[in-house]
Amino acid sequence: MARTILAWLAATMLMVSCQAVVPAETKTVMGGDGRPNEATFEAAQPRRSDVAREAAMAVALEHLKVVDPGVVVDDARFVVVALRVAEDGATILSRRRAWWVVVKGERFPVTACMCDGSPYNLGTAVVVDAESGGVVTTVGVSRDSD
C-alpha cells in the first residue's frame, strides 16, 4: 500500500514539474484618453462559478451597442489581466480574473489623432469581470494583431 502511494505521489510530482510555464504576455493598447497603456495577460482557467465565455461575449457586444450583424467577436479568452499607463507605469487595473473580448470590427472611440493627423484605426477589447459579468473597461487594440 505504501509503495502504491509513493508511486502515485512520484508520478503526480513528475506531471506537475513537467507542465510548461506560460510567461505573461504584454501588449500595447490605447486608453480612452488616447494614451498608450500596457495590458499584461496571464493564462487562466475559469472556475465553475465564473461567467461563461458566451455570456461574456454577449455582454461585450451589448456594451459596445453592436447592431451590425457582420461585427463579431474575434477573440475571447479567459485571463488574469492588469493594465497600466505605459508612460509612467501607473496602475489602471490590478490583476483581475476576466474575459478579454476583442471585437476588431467595432472601432474604438478615441478622439486623439496620430501625428500625421489621421485618426487611429483601432478595434475594441472589452474586459468582462469573471465573477460579476460586468464590464470593467474597454481599450483600443490593433486590428492587425490578436
Secondary structure, 3 states (H helix, E strand, C coil): CHHHHHHHHHHHHHHHHHCCCCCCEEEEEECCCCCEEEEEEEECCCCCCCCCHHHHHHHHHHHCCCCCCCCCCCEEEEEEEEEEECCCCCEEEEEEEEEEEEECCCCCCCCCECCCCCECCEEEEEEEECCCCCEEEEEEEECCCC
